[in-house]
């Protein structure tokens, strides 16, 4: 898993950097004139949605048990990864909008990057970027599965999940198996775009709750209260903007998000009752 992750990431970064370098040389600055900009509200929504592109850094926090000197290297890894991502994303944005009209970018949607390679690299460029997208998606899935395994294991170990989540299953834990089954069911019954939207906004909600929890423990972490509050307000703003943008055409995303929250709270309540009841029986048996 680790070897595949390293290979996939290295290949993706090399190709994207090479692509951005070549395409930027041939970009047409006239395509980025302010007169061609979309409306201000679309720009605002796009900025909010761009927030999702940086969510990957949170997975680094799940590597605490596997990282050397986490007190020092964890924060360093997060900032370095965000810095590299910012540089690459900015270069790719200029590459796309410097070679495609805004209307064509909107029309291309998910394959805008591959479409932007056509004016310079032709069909070969389109193919290379498409293959790169597969590597990127594979490494992203691999990272998420790794995170799911660690999260379920740690929560089970801390008594917040049933113990079987922490049991060994092959080279992994049973928590991963449960995650895969639930994910498979979601994929079968929901549209992939809906899954991506609900998944992103759910992660943002988790970030918001984490910031709230951080405020409660701020005296222990000794972090900047101002920065935590700013992070919380920014996250809530992005959630609101994304919901407004998503429900313009349909309320499906809003209903799904609300349903997932309701199910999550019900599961949490059920697990807590189960664990507390089991703990009470154990204490009673020990007292007898």
Secondary structure, 3 states (H helix, E strand, C coil): CHHHHHHHHHHHHHHHHHHHHHHHHCCCHHHHCHHHCCCHHHHHHHHHHHHHHHHHHHHHHHHHHHCCCHHHHHHHHHHHHHHHHHHHHHHHHHHHHCCCCHHHHHHHHHHHHHHHHHHHHHHHHHHHHHHHHHHHHHHHHHHHHHHHHHHHHHHHHCCCCCHHHHCEECCEEHHHHHHHHHHHHHHHHCCHHHHHHHHHHHHHHHHHHHHHHHHHCHHHHCCCHHHHHHHHHHHHHHHHHHHHHHCCCCCHHHHHHHHHHHHHHHHHHHHHHHHHHHHHHHHHHHHC
